[in-house]
């Protein structure tokens, strides 16, 4: 087993048979020492029980020790019973590990409205705790996958003034992704020593540049959660301005790497659309344009089919709600300018564009000509398989 977790973290997993027999669907990560916590959560008003539990812990506890994740049931829209069941799972793990209940962060994913299958938890938790130390980043990630085609995780090291620290990020998600803070589920670990306020602030900025700028289908889940645990086990502290900048740069880069995987694995997706908006009157206007294009089903289906229908892109720019002069707008598709200052250009480039649109990454550049505002965004295309997967998701 490759040891790709930061120092002081151990991972385990078990098969609880929540949905499919014979696969790990329950995962646990434990830090040997208290870890400073950062977190961001869904802005959907229907917050799942584990989201509420994690938010409560973040608001009142400076440190935590563990992350407990399950697939198969989202435990969302389940009322007081769902919250009680969530706390009961924390208590099960606490009783076998010696940890306090409030040191254990719960994560759940699966069908909304489905209660946790508590009898299966009772059977599986002893094996889960016993497995600690037997799983790597991939093993833990696989324990909370649902429709994911592949596990999404990454590791990198960064050298600070006092030595080298490690960052490992593990995430799941392929559908119901349009985060207004994060993704379906994500856990970021580091063995760097950081102060809580600095860690939360850094984490928020990094998420804002990465997970907050991806979309598969325009839906924001009830369970979206991203957690960051820093346990300081490396003995290397990030204290100076230079060290903090290096750590934030590495954190942003690894979150960007994993969030790209989410879009690449969008349910039924075959391509990633990279949208860059510049020349807006403000960054907010640039974001409106980027999200409008990235969420457009007509744009997404055209890209899926390899159709260089640039008019769909320009139309989405027009109804975005951003303020700009239409006669100053220009647009490039796959590096070829097709719209300049409100008029079509390079109409003889259709064959060249058709060839470029066969690639897995499609670049869309939009220049509004109204200022210095800018924004970047990633979205998946939309194909037949998305409907197939989501028309019988519960079966």
QUIDA-V798874 format. One record per helix or strand of 2 or more residues. SS is the DSSP state (h for helix, s for strand). FROM is the first residue (numbers start at 1). LEN is the number of residues. If there is no record, write none. Layout:
ss=SS from=FROM len=LEN
ss=SS from=FROM len=LEN
//
This chain:
ss=s from=9 len=6
ss=s from=26 len=16
ss=h from=49 len=12
ss=s from=63 len=8
ss=h from=79 len=19
ss=h from=101 len=3
ss=s from=104 len=5
ss=h from=118 len=13
ss=h from=137 len=6
ss=s from=152 len=9
ss=s from=163 len=10
ss=s from=185 len=6
ss=h from=196 len=14
ss=h from=211 len=3
ss=s from=214 len=2
ss=s from=225 len=6
ss=h from=241 len=24
ss=s from=272 len=9
ss=h from=283 len=13
ss=h from=297 len=8
ss=h from=310 len=9
ss=h from=326 len=3
ss=s from=330 len=4
ss=s from=336 len=5
ss=s from=343 len=2
ss=h from=347 len=10
ss=s from=361 len=7
ss=s from=373 len=8
ss=h from=384 len=8
//
